[in-house]
């Protein structure tokens, strides 16, 4: 657990130090951050630190990363609608949507945002209908 905490703390420190910097000044800061990680022998943790840093930036900028799995590629209209709905649901300024084609799906979508899974697949709907009908019988 210490490693996770350290990665979070380092990512937070890097974010705070770079927050108001732009252009050349930001580039110099990034080089100094890499030198610091190298000096402290933390370059092997750089990938995890960058993941945490992206999470911090996304949270601050109200960017929500989401993954959608579907049997077929979403139409531009469906993709736009999904992003609008997710932005509203998660109070986000922007939704970064990654698409995965999953041929095992009969129809519908599986949407993952953070740790939440929104299962809108045909199989899930059929199972819920089946449970409902059995319960009412």
C-alpha positions in Angstrom: 0.0 0.0 0.0 3.0 2.3 0.6 3.9 2.2 -3.1 0.4 3.3 -4.2 0.5 6.1 -1.7 3.9 7.2 -2.8 2.9 7.1 -6.5 -0.2 9.2 -5.6 1.9 11.7 -3.6 4.5 12.0 -6.4 1.9 12.4 -9.1 0.1 15.0 -6.9 3.4 16.9 -6.4 4.2 16.8 -10.1 0.7 18.0 -10.9 0.8 20.9 -8.4 4.3 21.9 -9.6 3.3 22.0 -13.2 -0.2 23.3 -12.9 0.4 27.0 -14.0 3.3 26.3 -16.3 3.1 26.4 -20.1 5.4 26.0 -23.1 9.1 26.2 -22.4 8.6 26.5 -18.6 6.5 23.3 -18.6 9.1 21.5 -20.7 11.9 22.4 -18.2 9.7 21.4 -15.3 9.0 18.0 -16.9 12.8 17.4 -17.4 13.5 18.3 -13.8 10.7 15.9 -12.7 12.3 13.1 -14.7 15.7 13.9 -13.2 14.2 13.8 -9.7 12.6 10.4 -10.4 15.9 9.1 -11.7 17.9 10.5 -8.7 15.4 8.8 -6.3 15.5 5.6 -8.4 11.8 5.8 -9.2 12.0 5.6 -13.0 10.7 2.0 -12.8 7.6 3.5 -11.2 7.1 6.1 -13.9 4.3 4.3 -15.7 2.2 4.0 -12.5 3.0 7.6 -11.6 1.9 8.8 -15.0 -1.4 6.8 -14.7 -2.0 8.5 -11.3 -1.1 11.9 -12.8 -3.6 11.4 -15.7 -6.3 10.5 -13.1 -5.5 13.7 -11.2 -5.6 15.8 -14.4 -8.8 14.2 -15.6 -10.5 14.8 -12.2 -9.3 18.5 -12.1 -10.4 19.1 -15.7 -13.6 17.1 -15.4 -12.6 14.6 -18.1 -14.3 11.2 -17.8 -12.6 8.3 -19.5 -15.1 5.6 -20.5 -14.9 2.3 -22.4 -17.8 1.0 -24.5 -18.0 -2.6 -25.8 -20.4 -3.5 -28.6 -20.8 -6.1 -31.2 -20.6 -3.5 -34.0 -18.9 -0.1 -34.4 -21.0 2.7 -33.1 -22.4 5.2 -35.5 -21.1 8.7 -35.1 -24.6 9.7 -33.9 -24.8 6.9 -31.3 -21.3 7.7 -30.1 -22.2 11.4 -29.8 -25.4 10.6 -27.8 -23.5 8.2 -25.5 -20.9 10.8 -24.8 -23.5 13.5 -24.1 -25.4 11.1 -21.7 -22.2 10.1 -19.9 -21.1 13.8 -19.6 -24.4 14.7 -18.0 -24.4 11.6 -15.7 -20.9 12.2 -14.4 -21.0 16.0 -14.5 -18.0 16.1 -17.0 -16.9 18.7 -19.4 -15.5 16.0 -21.7 -15.8 12.2 -22.1 -12.8 10.3 -23.6 -14.6 7.3 -25.1 -12.6 4.1 -26.1 -14.5 1.6 -28.2 -14.0 -2.2 -28.1 -15.6 -4.5 -30.6 -16.8 -7.7 -28.8 -18.2 -10.2 -31.2 -19.5 -12.3 -28.2 -22.2 -9.6 -27.6 -25.5 -10.4 -29.3 -26.5 -6.7 -29.1 -26.5 -3.7 -26.9 -23.6 -2.1 -25.1 -21.4 -2.5 -22.0 -20.1 0.8 -20.7 -17.4 1.1 -18.1 -16.7 4.3 -16.3 -14.2 4.1 -13.5 -15.2 1.0 -11.5 -18.8 1.2 -12.6 -20.2 -1.2 -15.3 -23.4 -0.2 -17.1 -24.6 -3.4 -18.8 -27.0 -2.6 -21.6 -26.5 -5.8 -23.5 -29.3 -7.8 -25.0 -28.2 -10.8 -22.9 -28.6 -8.8 -19.7 -32.0 -7.5 -20.7 -33.2 -11.1 -21.5 -31.9 -12.3 -18.1 -33.7 -9.5 -16.3 -36.9 -10.3 -18.1 -36.5 -13.9 -17.3 -36.0 -13.1 -13.6 -39.0 -10.9 -13.6 -41.2 -13.5 -15.3 -40.1 -16.2 -12.9 -40.7 -13.9 -9.9 -44.2 -13.0 -11.1 -45.2 -16.7 -11.9 
